[in-house]
Amino acid sequence: MANIYDDDRIFFPEDPELRVLGSIEKLAQWRHRNTGPAFIRIGRRIGYHGTDLNTYLNAQRVDPNSEAA
């Protein structure tokens, strides 16, 4: 599957590229619930490594052709 995010970049919740996943509030809820993509805590800042975002998105993939009817 193609990568959406640059593997060598750190993304921050306010970056427009993260809108694919949801709002800043949604990302905060996921962190609080220990769900969603892996994240990096840099002091009080939160970052997401591009490889972690791509891994998370690939894990969400659903292939309707492979499911038994």
TORPA-4810 file (N, C-alpha, C, O; in nm, 3 decimals):
<nodes>
NODE_1_0.084_-0.118_0.000_0.000_0.000_0.000_0.089_0.125_0.000_0.195_0.126_0.063_M
NODE_2_0.048_0.226_-0.069_0.126_0.350_-0.079_0.124_0.426_0.053_0.024_0.426_0.125_A
NODE_3_0.234_0.489_0.083_0.243_0.571_0.204_0.186_0.709_0.178_0.214_0.771_0.075_N
NODE_4_0.106_0.756_0.271_0.050_0.891_0.262_0.146_0.992_0.323_0.162_1.103_0.272_I
NODE_5_0.211_0.952_0.432_0.298_1.043_0.507_0.445_1.016_0.475_0.484_0.903_0.449_Y
NODE_6_0.524_1.122_0.478_0.669_1.113_0.459_0.728_1.040_0.579_0.713_1.085_0.693_D
NODE_7_0.795_0.927_0.554_0.850_0.845_0.662_0.955_0.917_0.746_0.974_0.883_0.862_D
NODE_8_1.023_1.015_0.690_1.134_1.080_0.759_1.095_1.212_0.824_1.181_1.296_0.851_D
NODE_9_0.968_1.232_0.850_0.923_1.360_0.906_0.843_1.337_1.034_0.776_1.235_1.050_R
NODE_10_0.851_1.434_1.123_0.767_1.436_1.242_0.651_1.531_1.215_0.671_1.645_1.175_I
NODE_11_0.530_1.484_1.238_0.410_1.564_1.217_0.354_1.604_1.353_0.360_1.527_1.449_F
NODE_12_0.301_1.724_1.361_0.242_1.775_1.485_0.091_1.788_1.465_0.045_1.806_1.352_F
NODE_13_0.013_1.779_1.573_-0.133_1.779_1.560_-0.190_1.896_1.480_-0.294_1.882_1.416_P
NODE_14_-0.124_2.010_1.483_-0.177_2.126_1.410_-0.141_2.124_1.261_-0.187_2.210_1.186_E
NODE_15_-0.059_2.028_1.217_-0.024_2.019_1.075_-0.147_1.978_0.993_-0.219_1.887_1.032_D
NODE_16_-0.169_2.045_0.882_-0.289_2.014_0.802_-0.292_1.871_0.750_-0.400_1.818_0.723_P
NODE_17_-0.177_1.808_0.735_-0.173_1.670_0.685_-0.243_1.572_0.778_-0.291_1.468_0.734_E
NODE_18_-0.249_1.604_0.906_-0.312_1.514_1.002_-0.464_1.520_0.999_-0.530_1.441_1.067_L
NODE_19_-0.520_1.612_0.923_-0.667_1.621_0.913_-0.725_1.494_0.851_-0.845_1.468_0.866_R
NODE_20_-0.643_1.416_0.781_-0.688_1.288_0.727_-0.736_1.198_0.841_-0.832_1.123_0.825_V
NODE_21_-0.672_1.207_0.956_-0.707_1.123_1.070_-0.820_1.181_1.153_-0.894_1.106_1.217_L
NODE_22_-0.835_1.310_1.155_-0.940_1.373_1.234_-0.892_1.505_1.292_-0.786_1.556_1.254_G
NODE_23_-0.970_1.558_1.382_-0.939_1.688_1.442_-0.830_1.675_1.549_-0.794_1.564_1.590_S
NODE_24_-0.779_1.788_1.592_-0.682_1.790_1.702_-0.743_1.727_1.826_-0.676_1.655_1.900_I
NODE_25_-0.872_1.754_1.849_-0.941_1.699_1.966_-0.952_1.547_1.956_-0.937_1.477_2.056_E
NODE_26_-0.979_1.495_1.836_-0.989_1.350_1.817_-0.856_1.284_1.845_-0.852_1.179_1.910_K
NODE_27_-0.746_1.343_1.798_-0.614_1.287_1.825_-0.585_1.287_1.975_-0.527_1.192_2.027_L
NODE_28_-0.626_1.393_2.045_-0.607_1.401_2.191_-0.688_1.292_2.261_-0.640_1.231_2.357_A
NODE_29_-0.810_1.267_2.216_-0.892_1.161_2.275_-0.827_1.026_2.255_-0.825_0.944_2.347_Q
NODE_30_-0.775_1.001_2.137_-0.708_0.873_2.110_-0.587_0.855_2.201_-0.565_0.746_2.254_W
NODE_31_-0.508_0.962_2.219_-0.392_0.950_2.307_-0.436_0.919_2.450_-0.376_0.835_2.517_R
NODE_32_-0.540_0.985_2.495_-0.591_0.964_2.631_-0.641_0.820_2.649_-0.625_0.762_2.756_H
NODE_33_-0.700_0.764_2.545_-0.756_0.628_2.551_-0.655_0.520_2.508_-0.689_0.402_2.503_R
NODE_34_-0.532_0.562_2.478_-0.428_0.470_2.430_-0.471_0.395_2.304_-0.446_0.275_2.290_N
NODE_35_-0.534_0.466_2.213_-0.569_0.411_2.082_-0.509_0.504_1.977_-0.443_0.602_2.010_T
NODE_36_-0.532_0.472_1.851_-0.480_0.557_1.745_-0.333_0.530_1.718_-0.277_0.433_1.769_G
NODE_37_-0.271_0.615_1.639_-0.131_0.594_1.602_-0.036_0.620_1.719_-0.067_0.697_1.811_P
NODE_38_0.080_0.555_1.714_0.184_0.580_1.814_0.226_0.725_1.804_0.223_0.785_1.697_A
NODE_39_0.266_0.782_1.918_0.306_0.922_1.919_0.433_0.941_2.001_0.475_0.852_2.074_F
NODE_40_0.491_1.058_1.986_0.614_1.094_2.056_0.582_1.213_2.146_0.520_1.310_2.101_I
NODE_41_0.623_1.206_2.270_0.606_1.320_2.361_0.741_1.391_2.370_0.840_1.333_2.412_R
NODE_42_0.742_1.517_2.330_0.863_1.599_2.332_0.835_1.712_2.431_0.785_1.818_2.392_I
NODE_43_0.866_1.690_2.557_0.826_1.785_2.661_0.675_1.785_2.669_0.614_1.681_2.696_G
NODE_44_0.614_1.900_2.647_0.468_1.909_2.645_0.410_1.895_2.505_0.288_1.889_2.487_R
NODE_45_0.497_1.890_2.405_0.453_1.879_2.266_0.431_1.732_2.228_0.494_1.642_2.285_R
NODE_46_0.344_1.711_2.135_0.316_1.578_2.082_0.355_1.577_1.935_0.328_1.672_1.862_I
NODE_47_0.419_1.471_1.894_0.454_1.454_1.754_0.422_1.313_1.708_0.411_1.221_1.789_G
NODE_48_0.406_1.297_1.579_0.378_1.167_1.519_0.482_1.143_1.410_0.495_1.223_1.317_Y
NODE_49_0.554_1.034_1.420_0.653_1.000_1.317_0.578_0.948_1.196_0.482_0.871_1.209_H
NODE_50_0.622_0.988_1.078_0.556_0.950_0.955_0.541_0.799_0.939_0.437_0.753_0.890_G
NODE_51_0.641_0.721_0.978_0.631_0.576_0.966_0.520_0.521_1.055_0.450_0.427_1.016_T
NODE_52_0.504_0.577_1.175_0.397_0.532_1.265_0.260_0.564_1.207_0.167_0.483_1.220_D
NODE_53_0.246_0.680_1.145_0.118_0.717_1.083_0.085_0.623_0.967_-0.029_0.579_0.954_L
NODE_54_0.183_0.594_0.884_0.160_0.502_0.772_0.127_0.361_0.821_0.040_0.295_0.764_N
NODE_55_0.194_0.316_0.925_0.167_0.185_0.983_0.025_0.179_1.037_-0.046_0.081_1.016_T
NODE_56_-0.017_0.285_1.107_-0.152_0.291_1.162_-0.256_0.287_1.050_-0.353_0.211_1.059_Y
NODE_57_-0.237_0.366_0.947_-0.333_0.368_0.838_-0.340_0.234_0.765_-0.449_0.189_0.729_L
NODE_58_-0.227_0.170_0.745_-0.226_0.040_0.679_-0.298_-0.065_0.763_-0.360_-0.156_0.707_N
NODE_59_-0.291_-0.054_0.895_-0.360_-0.148_0.984_-0.511_-0.128_0.981_-0.586_-0.219_1.017_A
NODE_60_-0.557_-0.011_0.938_-0.701_0.018_0.933_-0.765_-0.030_0.803_-0.887_-0.021_0.786_Q
NODE_61_-0.685_-0.080_0.714_-0.734_-0.121_0.581_-0.831_-0.238_0.592_-0.805_-0.336_0.662_R
NODE_62_-0.941_-0.225_0.523_-1.042_-0.331_0.517_-1.059_-0.370_0.371_-1.086_-0.284_0.286_V
NODE_63_-1.045_-0.497_0.341_-1.065_-0.547_0.205_-1.198_-0.622_0.203_-1.206_-0.735_0.251_D
NODE_64_-1.303_-0.561_0.148_-1.434_-0.627_0.150_-1.439_-0.754_0.066_-1.527_-0.838_0.085_P
NODE_65_-1.345_-0.770_-0.027_-1.343_-0.890_-0.110_-1.289_-1.011_-0.036_-1.313_-1.124_-0.079_N
NODE_66_-1.218_-0.991_0.073_-1.159_-1.104_0.145_-1.249_-1.154_0.258_-1.219_-1.257_0.318_S
NODE_67_-1.356_-1.084_0.288_-1.445_-1.125_0.397_-1.544_-1.228_0.346_-1.600_-1.214_0.237_E
NODE_68_-1.567_-1.331_0.426_-1.664_-1.436_0.389_-1.805_-1.382_0.405_-1.834_-1.306_0.498_A
NODE_69_-1.891_-1.422_0.317_-2.030_-1.375_0.322_-2.115_-1.459_0.414_-2.234_-1.433_0.429_A
</nodes>
